[in-house]
């Protein structure tokens, strides 16, 4: 995750430098059918990748929590069966 943050930070700095005119070669790189600079597209893709990664990790965490609950309930059920049976 830290790698994505570093990449996004570097792209944001490059985009800022391009916008203020320090890096003029980046201003000329455009995506023809989107009429957007390459830096804007890279920033968008990087942010989307971070969002997808966070969502996937949240879903994995939810599955882990549900698995833990299932294990605890199975142990509780086993103890109840032993107590009744």
MOZIZI-V45659 format. One record per pair of residues at least 12 apart in sequence whose ideal C-beta (glycine too) atoms are under 8 Angstrom apart, sorted by the first residue. I is the first residue (numbers start at 0). J is the second residue. D is the distance in Angstrom with one decimal. If there is no record, write none. Layout:
BEGIN
{{I | J | D} {I | J | D}}
END
This chain:
BEGIN
{{0 | 49 | 7.7} {0 | 52 | 6.8} {0 | 53 | 8.0} {3 | 45 | 6.6} {3 | 48 | 6.4} {3 | 49 | 4.8} {3 | 52 | 6.8} {4 | 49 | 7.6} {6 | 45 | 5.6} {7 | 42 | 7.0} {7 | 45 | 4.8} {7 | 46 | 6.5} {7 | 49 | 6.8} {10 | 38 | 6.4} {10 | 41 | 5.2} {10 | 42 | 5.1} {10 | 45 | 5.9} {11 | 42 | 6.5} {13 | 25 | 6.6} {13 | 38 | 5.9} {14 | 36 | 7.6} {14 | 38 | 4.0} {14 | 39 | 6.8} {14 | 42 | 6.0} {17 | 36 | 6.9} {17 | 38 | 5.6} {25 | 37 | 6.9} {25 | 38 | 5.8}}
END
